[in-house]
Amino acid sequence: MALDAEEKGLAVRDLHNVNVYLYENIHDEMISTFKRLDSEYYHAHGEDLSKNKDFFNAVFRAGLNSPQLKEELNID
């Protein structure tokens, strides 16, 4: 479940801004995935998926918890 800053009483100044540099193919995949999931989210919840609040946090949480992370970094 995505963290909801409003429910937790957080303002933008309470959150962290992280700039990332992505290869073009990863960027294209991210945009495509967001658009697909935004459509699915709208059908499920009747509202748009927030890219910054929900999508990016979910992507980072999923990636950080994935066993594939070490594989991508060639760490045993």
N, CA, C and O atoms as a Tripos MOL2 file, in Angstrom:
@<TRIPOS>MOLECULE
protein
  304   303    76     0     0
PROTEIN
NO_CHARGES

@<TRIPOS>ATOM
      1 N           0.8500   -1.1720    0.0000 N.3       1 MET1
      2 CA          0.0000    0.0000    0.0000 C.3       1 MET1
      3 C           0.8970    1.2360    0.0000 C.2       1 MET1
      4 O           1.8790    1.3100    0.7380 O.2       1 MET1
      5 N           0.5480    2.1740   -0.8180 N.am      2 ALA2
      6 CA          1.3510    3.3910   -0.9240 C.3       2 ALA2
      7 C           1.1740    4.2580    0.3090 C.2       2 ALA2
      8 O           0.0870    4.3410    0.8820 O.2       2 ALA2
      9 N           2.2620    4.9010    0.7060 N.am      3 LEU3
     10 CA          2.1760    5.8450    1.8240 C.3       3 LEU3
     11 C           1.3310    7.0240    1.4110 C.2       3 LEU3
     12 O           1.5090    7.5560    0.3150 O.2       3 LEU3
     13 N           0.4210    7.4440    2.2540 N.am      4 ASP4
     14 CA         -0.4150    8.5840    1.9370 C.3       4 ASP4
     15 C           0.0250    9.7480    2.8010 C.2       4 ASP4
     16 O          -0.2890    9.8030    3.9900 O.2       4 ASP4
     17 N           0.7540   10.6790    2.2000 N.am      5 ALA5
     18 CA          1.3140   11.8130    2.9320 C.3       5 ALA5
     19 C           0.2260   12.6380    3.5980 C.2       5 ALA5
     20 O           0.4080   13.1020    4.7230 O.2       5 ALA5
     21 N          -0.9030   12.8310    2.9240 N.am      6 GLU6
     22 CA         -1.9740   13.6340    3.5010 C.3       6 GLU6
     23 C          -2.5240   12.9970    4.7660 C.2       6 GLU6
     24 O          -2.7320   13.6860    5.7640 O.2       6 GLU6
     25 N          -2.7640   11.6800    4.7390 N.am      7 GLU7
     26 CA         -3.2950   10.9930    5.9250 C.3       7 GLU7
     27 C          -2.3070   11.0430    7.0830 C.2       7 GLU7
     28 O          -2.7140   11.0830    8.2440 O.2       7 GLU7
     29 N          -1.0310   11.0410    6.7810 N.am      8 LYS8
     30 CA         -0.0100   11.0710    7.8180 C.3       8 LYS8
     31 C           0.3360   12.4980    8.2310 C.2       8 LYS8
     32 O           1.1980   12.7010    9.0860 O.2       8 LYS8
     33 N          -0.3270   13.4900    7.6330 N.am      9 GLY9
     34 CA         -0.0860   14.8790    7.9880 C.3       9 GLY9
     35 C           1.2550   15.4040    7.5080 C.2       9 GLY9
     36 O           1.8190   16.3130    8.1160 O.2       9 GLY9
     37 N           1.7710   14.8380    6.4200 N.am     10 LEU10
     38 CA          3.0710   15.2540    5.9000 C.3      10 LEU10
     39 C           2.8890   16.2900    4.8020 C.2      10 LEU10
     40 O           1.9520   16.2110    4.0080 O.2      10 LEU10
     41 N           3.7780   17.2440    4.7640 N.am     11 ALA11
     42 CA          3.8150   18.2180    3.6890 C.3      11 ALA11
     43 C           5.0020   17.8760    2.7910 C.2      11 ALA11
     44 O           5.8480   17.0590    3.1530 O.2      11 ALA11
     45 N           5.0560   18.4970    1.6380 N.am     12 VAL12
     46 CA          6.1560   18.2370    0.7020 C.3      12 VAL12
     47 C           7.5070   18.4330    1.3840 C.2      12 VAL12
     48 O           8.4460   17.6800    1.1250 O.2      12 VAL12
     49 N           7.6110   19.4340    2.2500 N.am     13 ARG13
     50 CA          8.8930   19.6920    2.9260 C.3      13 ARG13
     51 C           9.3140   18.5420    3.8480 C.2      13 ARG13
     52 O          10.4830   18.4520    4.2240 O.2      13 ARG13
     53 N           8.3740   17.6610    4.2140 N.am     14 ASP14
     54 CA          8.6750   16.5170    5.0780 C.3      14 ASP14
     55 C           9.1480   15.3010    4.2830 C.2      14 ASP14
     56 O           9.5950   14.3120    4.8630 O.2      14 ASP14
     57 N           9.0490   15.3770    2.9720 N.am     15 LEU15
     58 CA          9.4030   14.2440    2.1190 C.3      15 LEU15
     59 C          10.7680   14.4780    1.4840 C.2      15 LEU15
     60 O          11.2860   15.5940    1.5060 O.2      15 LEU15
     61 N          11.3420   13.4350    0.9270 N.am     16 HIS16
     62 CA         12.6640   13.5180    0.3030 C.3      16 HIS16
     63 C          12.5350   13.5620   -1.2110 C.2      16 HIS16
     64 O          11.7720   12.8010   -1.8050 O.2      16 HIS16
     65 N          13.2800   14.4480   -1.8180 N.am     17 ASN17
     66 CA         13.3470   14.5400   -3.2650 C.3      17 ASN17
     67 C          14.6070   13.8130   -3.7160 C.2      17 ASN17
     68 O          15.7040   14.1060   -3.2410 O.2      17 ASN17
     69 N          14.4460   12.8680   -4.6320 N.am     18 VAL18
     70 CA         15.5760   12.1190   -5.1540 C.3      18 VAL18
     71 C          15.5360   12.2020   -6.6700 C.2      18 VAL18
     72 O          14.5700   11.7710   -7.2990 O.2      18 VAL18
     73 N          16.5800   12.7540   -7.2480 N.am     19 ASN19
     74 CA         16.6820   12.7890   -8.7080 C.3      19 ASN19
     75 C          17.4360   11.5480   -9.1500 C.2      19 ASN19
     76 O          18.4570   11.1900   -8.5630 O.2      19 ASN19
     77 N          16.9420   10.9100  -10.1630 N.am     20 VAL20
     78 CA         17.6090    9.7160  -10.6830 C.3      20 VAL20
     79 C          17.8720    9.8850  -12.1710 C.2      20 VAL20
     80 O          17.1330   10.5780  -12.8710 O.2      20 VAL20
     81 N          18.9170    9.2550  -12.6350 N.am     21 TYR21
     82 CA         19.2610    9.2520  -14.0510 C.3      21 TYR21
     83 C          18.9680    7.8630  -14.5830 C.2      21 TYR21
     84 O          19.5000    6.8690  -14.0880 O.2      21 TYR21
     85 N          18.1180    7.8040  -15.5970 N.am     22 LEU22
     86 CA         17.6990    6.5280  -16.1540 C.3      22 LEU22
     87 C          18.1660    6.3950  -17.5970 C.2      22 LEU22
     88 O          18.1840    7.3660  -18.3530 O.2      22 LEU22
     89 N          18.5410    5.1800  -17.9590 N.am     23 TYR23
     90 CA         18.7920    4.9060  -19.3640 C.3      23 TYR23
     91 C          17.4810    5.0940  -20.1190 C.2      23 TYR23
     92 O          16.4020    4.9370  -19.5470 O.2      23 TYR23
     93 N          17.5760    5.4280  -21.4000 N.am     24 GLU24
     94 CA         16.3720    5.7190  -22.1770 C.3      24 GLU24
     95 C          15.3870    4.5500  -22.1780 C.2      24 GLU24
     96 O          14.1810    4.7620  -22.0540 O.2      24 GLU24
     97 N          15.8840    3.3210  -22.3170 N.am     25 ASN25
     98 CA         14.9730    2.1760  -22.3490 C.3      25 ASN25
     99 C          14.2600    1.9800  -21.0080 C.2      25 ASN25
    100 O          13.0940    1.5830  -20.9900 O.2      25 ASN25
    101 N          14.9270    2.2470  -19.8970 N.am     26 ILE26
    102 CA         14.2940    2.1400  -18.5780 C.3      26 ILE26
    103 C          13.2640    3.2410  -18.4130 C.2      26 ILE26
    104 O          12.1720    3.0040  -17.8970 O.2      26 ILE26
    105 N          13.6080    4.4490  -18.8500 N.am     27 HIS27
    106 CA         12.6720    5.5760  -18.7840 C.3      27 HIS27
    107 C          11.4190    5.2710  -19.6010 C.2      27 HIS27
    108 O          10.3030    5.4910  -19.1300 O.2      27 HIS27
    109 N          11.5960    4.7690  -20.8130 N.am     28 ASP28
    110 CA         10.4540    4.4290  -21.6580 C.3      28 ASP28
    111 C           9.5860    3.3580  -21.0100 C.2      28 ASP28
    112 O           8.3590    3.4390  -21.0470 O.2      28 ASP28
    113 N          10.2230    2.3590  -20.4200 N.am     29 GLU29
    114 CA          9.4810    1.2900  -19.7360 C.3      29 GLU29
    115 C           8.7210    1.8370  -18.5260 C.2      29 GLU29
    116 O           7.5890    1.4320  -18.2600 O.2      29 GLU29
    117 N           9.3560    2.7650  -17.7950 N.am     30 MET30
    118 CA          8.7080    3.3670  -16.6280 C.3      30 MET30
    119 C           7.4700    4.1520  -17.0470 C.2      30 MET30
    120 O           6.4190    4.0260  -16.4200 O.2      30 MET30
    121 N           7.5800    4.9650  -18.1030 N.am     31 ILE31
    122 CA          6.4470    5.7530  -18.5850 C.3      31 ILE31
    123 C           5.3250    4.8330  -19.0600 C.2      31 ILE31
    124 O           4.1580    5.0450  -18.7320 O.2      31 ILE31
    125 N           5.6830    3.8220  -19.8240 N.am     32 SER32
    126 CA          4.6990    2.8730  -20.3330 C.3      32 SER32
    127 C           3.9940    2.1350  -19.1980 C.2      32 SER32
    128 O           2.7730    1.9740  -19.2160 O.2      32 SER32
    129 N           4.7640    1.6940  -18.2190 N.am     33 THR33
    130 CA          4.1960    0.9800  -17.0730 C.3      33 THR33
    131 C           3.2850    1.8900  -16.2670 C.2      33 THR33
    132 O           2.2060    1.4740  -15.8450 O.2      33 THR33
    133 N           3.7110    3.1340  -16.0480 N.am     34 PHE34
    134 CA          2.8630    4.0700  -15.3150 C.3      34 PHE34
    135 C           1.5370    4.2770  -16.0370 C.2      34 PHE34
    136 O           0.4820    4.2360  -15.4040 O.2      34 PHE34
    137 N           1.5690    4.4950  -17.3350 N.am     35 LYS35
    138 CA          0.3380    4.7320  -18.0900 C.3      35 LYS35
    139 C          -0.5960    3.5310  -18.0160 C.2      35 LYS35
    140 O          -1.8070    3.6900  -17.8650 O.2      35 LYS35
    141 N          -0.0310    2.3270  -18.1220 N.am     36 ARG36
    142 CA         -0.8600    1.1110  -18.0460 C.3      36 ARG36
    143 C          -1.4720    0.9710  -16.6540 C.2      36 ARG36
    144 O          -2.6640    0.6970  -16.5170 O.2      36 ARG36
    145 N          -0.6460    1.1600  -15.6210 N.am     37 LEU37
    146 CA         -1.1470    1.0100  -14.2560 C.3      37 LEU37
    147 C          -2.0850    2.1460  -13.8640 C.2      37 LEU37
    148 O          -2.9940    1.9420  -13.0600 O.2      37 LEU37
    149 N          -1.8790    3.3340  -14.4160 N.am     38 ASP38
    150 CA         -2.7800    4.4460  -14.1550 C.3      38 ASP38
    151 C          -4.1790    4.1060  -14.6480 C.2      38 ASP38
    152 O          -5.1700    4.3950  -13.9770 O.2      38 ASP38
    153 N          -4.2550    3.4950  -15.8180 N.am     39 SER39
    154 CA         -5.5510    3.0810  -16.3650 C.3      39 SER39
    155 C          -6.1960    2.0110  -15.4770 C.2      39 SER39
    156 O          -7.3850    2.0930  -15.1670 O.2      39 SER39
    157 N          -5.4180    1.0200  -15.0740 N.am     40 GLU40
    158 CA         -5.9400   -0.0370  -14.1930 C.3      40 GLU40
    159 C          -6.3760    0.5480  -12.8480 C.2      40 GLU40
    160 O          -7.4190    0.1720  -12.3110 O.2      40 GLU40
    161 N          -5.5810    1.4610  -12.3130 N.am     41 TYR41
    162 CA         -5.8880    2.0900  -11.0320 C.3      41 TYR41
    163 C          -7.1900    2.8810  -11.1300 C.2      41 TYR41
    164 O          -8.0200    2.8450  -10.2220 O.2      41 TYR41
    165 N          -7.3590    3.6030  -12.2540 N.am     42 TYR42
    166 CA         -8.5810    4.3840  -12.4430 C.3      42 TYR42
    167 C          -9.8080    3.4730  -12.4660 C.2      42 TYR42
    168 O         -10.8320    3.7840  -11.8580 O.2      42 TYR42
    169 N          -9.6970    2.3580  -13.1660 N.am     43 HIS43
    170 CA        -10.8250    1.4120  -13.2200 C.3      43 HIS43
    171 C         -11.1160    0.8140  -11.8450 C.2      43 HIS43
    172 O         -12.2710    0.5360  -11.5250 O.2      43 HIS43
    173 N         -10.0900    0.6160  -11.0390 N.am     44 ALA44
    174 CA        -10.2680    0.0150   -9.7110 C.3      44 ALA44
    175 C         -10.7170    1.0150   -8.6590 C.2      44 ALA44
    176 O         -11.4730    0.6610   -7.7550 O.2      44 ALA44
    177 N         -10.2570    2.2820   -8.7640 N.am     45 HIS45
    178 CA        -10.4810    3.2450   -7.6940 C.3      45 HIS45
    179 C         -11.2560    4.4990   -8.1110 C.2      45 HIS45
    180 O         -11.6570    5.2900   -7.2580 O.2      45 HIS45
    181 N         -11.4680    4.6820   -9.4170 N.am     46 GLY46
    182 CA        -12.2130    5.8340   -9.8920 C.3      46 GLY46
    183 C         -11.4610    7.1480   -9.8190 C.2      46 GLY46
    184 O         -12.0680    8.2180   -9.8690 O.2      46 GLY46
    185 N         -10.1550    7.0760   -9.7040 N.am     47 GLU47
    186 CA         -9.3310    8.2880   -9.6920 C.3      47 GLU47
    187 C          -7.9790    7.9660  -10.2970 C.2      47 GLU47
    188 O          -7.5960    6.8020  -10.4120 O.2      47 GLU47
    189 N          -7.2520    9.0240  -10.6880 N.am     48 ASP48
    190 CA         -5.9390    8.8360  -11.2920 C.3      48 ASP48
    191 C          -4.9130    8.3820  -10.2560 C.2      48 ASP48
    192 O          -5.0190    8.7000   -9.0710 O.2      48 ASP48
    193 N          -3.9390    7.6470  -10.7210 N.am     49 LEU49
    194 CA         -2.8230    7.2110   -9.8990 C.3      49 LEU49
    195 C          -1.8300    8.3620   -9.8000 C.2      49 LEU49
    196 O          -1.4250    8.9170  -10.8210 O.2      49 LEU49
    197 N          -1.4380    8.7230   -8.5950 N.am     50 SER50
    198 CA         -0.4490    9.7860   -8.4030 C.3      50 SER50
    199 C           0.9410    9.2280   -8.7030 C.2      50 SER50
    200 O           1.3940    8.2730   -8.0710 O.2      50 SER50
    201 N           1.6050    9.8410   -9.6770 N.am     51 LYS51
    202 CA          2.9350    9.3470  -10.0610 C.3      51 LYS51
    203 C           3.9260    9.5320   -8.9180 C.2      51 LYS51
    204 O           4.6340    8.5890   -8.5650 O.2      51 LYS51
    205 N           3.9910   10.7210   -8.3360 N.am     52 ASN52
    206 CA          4.9810   10.9790   -7.2920 C.3      52 ASN52
    207 C           4.6290   10.3350   -5.9700 C.2      52 ASN52
    208 O           5.4920    9.7330   -5.3320 O.2      52 ASN52
    209 N           3.3980   10.4450   -5.5470 N.am     53 LYS53
    210 CA          3.0280    9.9530   -4.2210 C.3      53 LYS53
    211 C           2.8920    8.4380   -4.1810 C.2      53 LYS53
    212 O           3.3590    7.7980   -3.2390 O.2      53 LYS53
    213 N           2.2640    7.8670   -5.1820 N.am     54 ASP54
    214 CA          1.9640    6.4350   -5.1390 C.3      54 ASP54
    215 C           2.8870    5.5850   -6.0120 C.2      54 ASP54
    216 O           3.5170    4.6460   -5.5260 O.2      54 ASP54
    217 N           2.9640    5.9170   -7.2980 N.am     55 PHE55
    218 CA          3.6920    5.0700   -8.2360 C.3      55 PHE55
    219 C           5.1830    4.9650   -7.9090 C.2      55 PHE55
    220 O           5.7070    3.8600   -7.7680 O.2      55 PHE55
    221 N           5.8690    6.1050   -7.7860 N.am     56 PHE56
    222 CA          7.3090    6.0430   -7.5400 C.3      56 PHE56
    223 C           7.6360    5.3800   -6.2090 C.2      56 PHE56
    224 O           8.5970    4.6150   -6.1230 O.2      56 PHE56
    225 N           6.8500    5.6610   -5.1660 N.am     57 ASN57
    226 CA          7.0890    4.9930   -3.8770 C.3      57 ASN57
    227 C           6.8940    3.4910   -4.0020 C.2      57 ASN57
    228 O           7.6620    2.7170   -3.4300 O.2      57 ASN57
    229 N           5.8790    3.0700   -4.7430 N.am     58 ALA58
    230 CA          5.6390    1.6360   -4.9390 C.3      58 ALA58
    231 C           6.7720    0.9930   -5.7290 C.2      58 ALA58
    232 O           7.2120   -0.1100   -5.4050 O.2      58 ALA58
    233 N           7.2440    1.6790   -6.7630 N.am     59 VAL59
    234 CA          8.3480    1.1510   -7.5720 C.3      59 VAL59
    235 C           9.5960    0.9630   -6.7150 C.2      59 VAL59
    236 O          10.2460   -0.0810   -6.7770 O.2      59 VAL59
    237 N           9.9280    1.9720   -5.9180 N.am     60 PHE60
    238 CA         11.1170    1.8600   -5.0680 C.3      60 PHE60
    239 C          10.9520    0.7870   -3.9960 C.2      60 PHE60
    240 O          11.8790    0.0140   -3.7560 O.2      60 PHE60
    241 N           9.7870    0.7240   -3.3450 N.am     61 ARG61
    242 CA          9.5650   -0.3150   -2.3300 C.3      61 ARG61
    243 C           9.6680   -1.7010   -2.9370 C.2      61 ARG61
    244 O          10.3160   -2.5860   -2.3780 O.2      61 ARG61
    245 N           9.0210   -1.8880   -4.0930 N.am     62 ALA62
    246 CA          9.0610   -3.1990   -4.7510 C.3      62 ALA62
    247 C          10.4910   -3.5570   -5.1520 C.2      62 ALA62
    248 O          10.9270   -4.6930   -4.9660 O.2      62 ALA62
    249 N          11.2100   -2.5930   -5.6980 N.am     63 GLY63
    250 CA         12.5950   -2.8450   -6.1100 C.3      63 GLY63
    251 C          13.5090   -3.1360   -4.9420 C.2      63 GLY63
    252 O          14.3520   -4.0300   -5.0160 O.2      63 GLY63
    253 N          13.3490   -2.3860   -3.8620 N.am     64 LEU64
    254 CA         14.2040   -2.5910   -2.6920 C.3      64 LEU64
    255 C          13.9500   -3.9390   -2.0300 C.2      64 LEU64
    256 O          14.8440   -4.5000   -1.3980 O.2      64 LEU64
    257 N          12.7420   -4.4570   -2.1720 N.am     65 ASN65
    258 CA         12.3970   -5.7360   -1.5600 C.3      65 ASN65
    259 C          12.5590   -6.9230   -2.5070 C.2      65 ASN65
    260 O          12.2960   -8.0640   -2.1260 O.2      65 ASN65
    261 N          12.9830   -6.6630   -3.7110 N.am     66 SER66
    262 CA         13.0990   -7.7190   -4.7090 C.3      66 SER66
    263 C          14.4390   -8.4350   -4.6270 C.2      66 SER66
    264 O          15.4810   -7.7900   -4.5100 O.2      66 SER66
    265 N          14.4200   -9.7660   -4.6880 N.am     67 PRO67
    266 CA         15.6890  -10.5040   -4.7410 C.3      67 PRO67
    267 C          16.4430  -10.2120   -6.0440 C.2      67 PRO67
    268 O          17.6430  -10.4710   -6.1370 O.2      67 PRO67
    269 N          15.7500   -9.6780   -7.0370 N.am     68 GLN68
    270 CA         16.3920   -9.3560   -8.3070 C.3      68 GLN68
    271 C          17.3470   -8.1670   -8.1700 C.2      68 GLN68
    272 O          18.2090   -7.9740   -9.0270 O.2      68 GLN68
    273 N          17.2100   -7.3770   -7.1180 N.am     69 LEU69
    274 CA         18.0730   -6.2150   -6.9350 C.3      69 LEU69
    275 C          19.5390   -6.6280   -6.8840 C.2      69 LEU69
    276 O          20.3730   -6.0380   -7.5710 O.2      69 LEU69
    277 N          19.8600   -7.6340   -6.0770 N.am     70 LYS70
    278 CA         21.2470   -8.0870   -5.9840 C.3      70 LYS70
    279 C          21.7100   -8.6900   -7.3070 C.2      70 LYS70
    280 O          22.8650   -8.5240   -7.7000 O.2      70 LYS70
    281 N          20.8160   -9.3840   -7.9850 N.am     71 GLU71
    282 CA         21.1530   -9.9690   -9.2830 C.3      71 GLU71
    283 C          21.4960   -8.8590  -10.2820 C.2      71 GLU71
    284 O          22.4750   -8.9770  -11.0190 O.2      71 GLU71
    285 N          20.7050   -7.7880  -10.3140 N.am     72 GLU72
    286 CA         20.9650   -6.6680  -11.2080 C.3      72 GLU72
    287 C          22.3290   -6.0240  -10.9250 C.2      72 GLU72
    288 O          22.9810   -5.5170  -11.8380 O.2      72 GLU72
    289 N          22.7520   -6.0460   -9.6700 N.am     73 LEU73
    290 CA         24.0100   -5.4390   -9.2640 C.3      73 LEU73
    291 C          25.1730   -6.4300   -9.2380 C.2      73 LEU73
    292 O          26.2860   -6.0790   -8.8470 O.2      73 LEU73
    293 N          24.9080   -7.6790   -9.6590 N.am     74 ASN74
    294 CA         25.9100   -8.7390   -9.6520 C.3      74 ASN74
    295 C          26.5300   -8.9400   -8.2710 C.2      74 ASN74
    296 O          27.7460   -9.0620   -8.1250 O.2      74 ASN74
    297 N          25.6620   -8.9690   -7.2700 N.am     75 ILE75
    298 CA         26.0900   -9.2280   -5.8900 C.3      75 ILE75
    299 C          25.5730  -10.6040   -5.5020 C.2      75 ILE75
    300 O          24.3930  -10.9120   -5.6690 O.2      75 ILE75
    301 N          26.4760  -11.4260   -4.9830 N.am     76 ASP76
    302 CA         26.0860  -12.7870   -4.5610 C.3      76 ASP76
    303 C          25.4340  -12.7620   -3.2060 C.2      76 ASP76
    304 O          25.0410  -13.8080   -2.6900 O.2      76 ASP76
@<TRIPOS>BOND
     1     1     2 1
     2     2     3 1
     3     3     4 2
     4     3     5 am
     5     5     6 1
     6     6     7 1
     7     7     8 2
     8     7     9 am
     9     9    10 1
    10    10    11 1
    11    11    12 2
    12    11    13 am
    13    13    14 1
    14    14    15 1
    15    15    16 2
    16    15    17 am
    17    17    18 1
    18    18    19 1
    19    19    20 2
    20    19    21 am
    21    21    22 1
    22    22    23 1
    23    23    24 2
    24    23    25 am
    25    25    26 1
    26    26    27 1
    27    27    28 2
    28    27    29 am
    29    29    30 1
    30    30    31 1
    31    31    32 2
    32    31    33 am
    33    33    34 1
    34    34    35 1
    35    35    36 2
    36    35    37 am
    37    37    38 1
    38    38    39 1
    39    39    40 2
    40    39    41 am
    41    41    42 1
    42    42    43 1
    43    43    44 2
    44    43    45 am
    45    45    46 1
    46    46    47 1
    47    47    48 2
    48    47    49 am
    49    49    50 1
    50    50    51 1
    51    51    52 2
    52    51    53 am
    53    53    54 1
    54    54    55 1
    55    55    56 2
    56    55    57 am
    57    57    58 1
    58    58    59 1
    59    59    60 2
    60    59    61 am
    61    61    62 1
    62    62    63 1
    63    63    64 2
    64    63    65 am
    65    65    66 1
    66    66    67 1
    67    67    68 2
    68    67    69 am
    69    69    70 1
    70    70    71 1
    71    71    72 2
    72    71    73 am
    73    73    74 1
    74    74    75 1
    75    75    76 2
    76    75    77 am
    77    77    78 1
    78    78    79 1
    79    79    80 2
    80    79    81 am
    81    81    82 1
    82    82    83 1
    83    83    84 2
    84    83    85 am
    85    85    86 1
    86    86    87 1
    87    87    88 2
    88    87    89 am
    89    89    90 1
    90    90    91 1
    91    91    92 2
    92    91    93 am
    93    93    94 1
    94    94    95 1
    95    95    96 2
    96    95    97 am
    97    97    98 1
    98    98    99 1
    99    99   100 2
   100    99   101 am
   101   101   102 1
   102   102   103 1
   103   103   104 2
   104   103   105 am
   105   105   106 1
   106   106   107 1
   107   107   108 2
   108   107   109 am
   109   109   110 1
   110   110   111 1
   111   111   112 2
   112   111   113 am
   113   113   114 1
   114   114   115 1
   115   115   116 2
   116   115   117 am
   117   117   118 1
   118   118   119 1
   119   119   120 2
   120   119   121 am
   121   121   122 1
   122   122   123 1
   123   123   124 2
   124   123   125 am
   125   125   126 1
   126   126   127 1
   127   127   128 2
   128   127   129 am
   129   129   130 1
   130   130   131 1
   131   131   132 2
   132   131   133 am
   133   133   134 1
   134   134   135 1
   135   135   136 2
   136   135   137 am
   137   137   138 1
   138   138   139 1
   139   139   140 2
   140   139   141 am
   141   141   142 1
   142   142   143 1
   143   143   144 2
   144   143   145 am
   145   145   146 1
   146   146   147 1
   147   147   148 2
   148   147   149 am
   149   149   150 1
   150   150   151 1
   151   151   152 2
   152   151   153 am
   153   153   154 1
   154   154   155 1
   155   155   156 2
   156   155   157 am
   157   157   158 1
   158   158   159 1
   159   159   160 2
   160   159   161 am
   161   161   162 1
   162   162   163 1
   163   163   164 2
   164   163   165 am
   165   165   166 1
   166   166   167 1
   167   167   168 2
   168   167   169 am
   169   169   170 1
   170   170   171 1
   171   171   172 2
   172   171   173 am
   173   173   174 1
   174   174   175 1
   175   175   176 2
   176   175   177 am
   177   177   178 1
   178   178   179 1
   179   179   180 2
   180   179   181 am
   181   181   182 1
   182   182   183 1
   183   183   184 2
   184   183   185 am
   185   185   186 1
   186   186   187 1
   187   187   188 2
   188   187   189 am
   189   189   190 1
   190   190   191 1
   191   191   192 2
   192   191   193 am
   193   193   194 1
   194   194   195 1
   195   195   196 2
   196   195   197 am
   197   197   198 1
   198   198   199 1
   199   199   200 2
   200   199   201 am
   201   201   202 1
   202   202   203 1
   203   203   204 2
   204   203   205 am
   205   205   206 1
   206   206   207 1
   207   207   208 2
   208   207   209 am
   209   209   210 1
   210   210   211 1
   211   211   212 2
   212   211   213 am
   213   213   214 1
   214   214   215 1
   215   215   216 2
   216   215   217 am
   217   217   218 1
   218   218   219 1
   219   219   220 2
   220   219   221 am
   221   221   222 1
   222   222   223 1
   223   223   224 2
   224   223   225 am
   225   225   226 1
   226   226   227 1
   227   227   228 2
   228   227   229 am
   229   229   230 1
   230   230   231 1
   231   231   232 2
   232   231   233 am
   233   233   234 1
   234   234   235 1
   235   235   236 2
   236   235   237 am
   237   237   238 1
   238   238   239 1
   239   239   240 2
   240   239   241 am
   241   241   242 1
   242   242   243 1
   243   243   244 2
   244   243   245 am
   245   245   246 1
   246   246   247 1
   247   247   248 2
   248   247   249 am
   249   249   250 1
   250   250   251 1
   251   251   252 2
   252   251   253 am
   253   253   254 1
   254   254   255 1
   255   255   256 2
   256   255   257 am
   257   257   258 1
   258   258   259 1
   259   259   260 2
   260   259   261 am
   261   261   262 1
   262   262   263 1
   263   263   264 2
   264   263   265 am
   265   265   266 1
   266   266   267 1
   267   267   268 2
   268   267   269 am
   269   269   270 1
   270   270   271 1
   271   271   272 2
   272   271   273 am
   273   273   274 1
   274   274   275 1
   275   275   276 2
   276   275   277 am
   277   277   278 1
   278   278   279 1
   279   279   280 2
   280   279   281 am
   281   281   282 1
   282   282   283 1
   283   283   284 2
   284   283   285 am
   285   285   286 1
   286   286   287 1
   287   287   288 2
   288   287   289 am
   289   289   290 1
   290   290   291 1
   291   291   292 2
   292   291   293 am
   293   293   294 1
   294   294   295 1
   295   295   296 2
   296   295   297 am
   297   297   298 1
   298   298   299 1
   299   299   300 2
   300   299   301 am
   301   301   302 1
   302   302   303 1
   303   303   304 2
@<TRIPOS>SUBSTRUCTURE
     1 MET1         2 RESIDUE 1 A MET
     2 ALA2         6 RESIDUE 1 A ALA
     3 LEU3        10 RESIDUE 1 A LEU
     4 ASP4        14 RESIDUE 1 A ASP
     5 ALA5        18 RESIDUE 1 A ALA
     6 GLU6        22 RESIDUE 1 A GLU
     7 GLU7        26 RESIDUE 1 A GLU
     8 LYS8        30 RESIDUE 1 A LYS
     9 GLY9        34 RESIDUE 1 A GLY
    10 LEU10       38 RESIDUE 1 A LEU
    11 ALA11       42 RESIDUE 1 A ALA
    12 VAL12       46 RESIDUE 1 A VAL
    13 ARG13       50 RESIDUE 1 A ARG
    14 ASP14       54 RESIDUE 1 A ASP
    15 LEU15       58 RESIDUE 1 A LEU
    16 HIS16       62 RESIDUE 1 A HIS
    17 ASN17       66 RESIDUE 1 A ASN
    18 VAL18       70 RESIDUE 1 A VAL
    19 ASN19       74 RESIDUE 1 A ASN
    20 VAL20       78 RESIDUE 1 A VAL
    21 TYR21       82 RESIDUE 1 A TYR
    22 LEU22       86 RESIDUE 1 A LEU
    23 TYR23       90 RESIDUE 1 A TYR
    24 GLU24       94 RESIDUE 1 A GLU
    25 ASN25       98 RESIDUE 1 A ASN
    26 ILE26      102 RESIDUE 1 A ILE
    27 HIS27      106 RESIDUE 1 A HIS
    28 ASP28      110 RESIDUE 1 A ASP
    29 GLU29      114 RESIDUE 1 A GLU
    30 MET30      118 RESIDUE 1 A MET
    31 ILE31      122 RESIDUE 1 A ILE
    32 SER32      126 RESIDUE 1 A SER
    33 THR33      130 RESIDUE 1 A THR
    34 PHE34      134 RESIDUE 1 A PHE
    35 LYS35      138 RESIDUE 1 A LYS
    36 ARG36      142 RESIDUE 1 A ARG
    37 LEU37      146 RESIDUE 1 A LEU
    38 ASP38      150 RESIDUE 1 A ASP
    39 SER39      154 RESIDUE 1 A SER
    40 GLU40      158 RESIDUE 1 A GLU
    41 TYR41      162 RESIDUE 1 A TYR
    42 TYR42      166 RESIDUE 1 A TYR
    43 HIS43      170 RESIDUE 1 A HIS
    44 ALA44      174 RESIDUE 1 A ALA
    45 HIS45      178 RESIDUE 1 A HIS
    46 GLY46      182 RESIDUE 1 A GLY
    47 GLU47      186 RESIDUE 1 A GLU
    48 ASP48      190 RESIDUE 1 A ASP
    49 LEU49      194 RESIDUE 1 A LEU
    50 SER50      198 RESIDUE 1 A SER
    51 LYS51      202 RESIDUE 1 A LYS
    52 ASN52      206 RESIDUE 1 A ASN
    53 LYS53      210 RESIDUE 1 A LYS
    54 ASP54      214 RESIDUE 1 A ASP
    55 PHE55      218 RESIDUE 1 A PHE
    56 PHE56      222 RESIDUE 1 A PHE
    57 ASN57      226 RESIDUE 1 A ASN
    58 ALA58      230 RESIDUE 1 A ALA
    59 VAL59      234 RESIDUE 1 A VAL
    60 PHE60      238 RESIDUE 1 A PHE
    61 ARG61      242 RESIDUE 1 A ARG
    62 ALA62      246 RESIDUE 1 A ALA
    63 GLY63      250 RESIDUE 1 A GLY
    64 LEU64      254 RESIDUE 1 A LEU
    65 ASN65      258 RESIDUE 1 A ASN
    66 SER66      262 RESIDUE 1 A SER
    67 PRO67      266 RESIDUE 1 A PRO
    68 GLN68      270 RESIDUE 1 A GLN
    69 LEU69      274 RESIDUE 1 A LEU
    70 LYS70      278 RESIDUE 1 A LYS
    71 GLU71      282 RESIDUE 1 A GLU
    72 GLU72      286 RESIDUE 1 A GLU
    73 LEU73      290 RESIDUE 1 A LEU
    74 ASN74      294 RESIDUE 1 A ASN
    75 ILE75      298 RESIDUE 1 A ILE
    76 ASP76      302 RESIDUE 1 A ASP
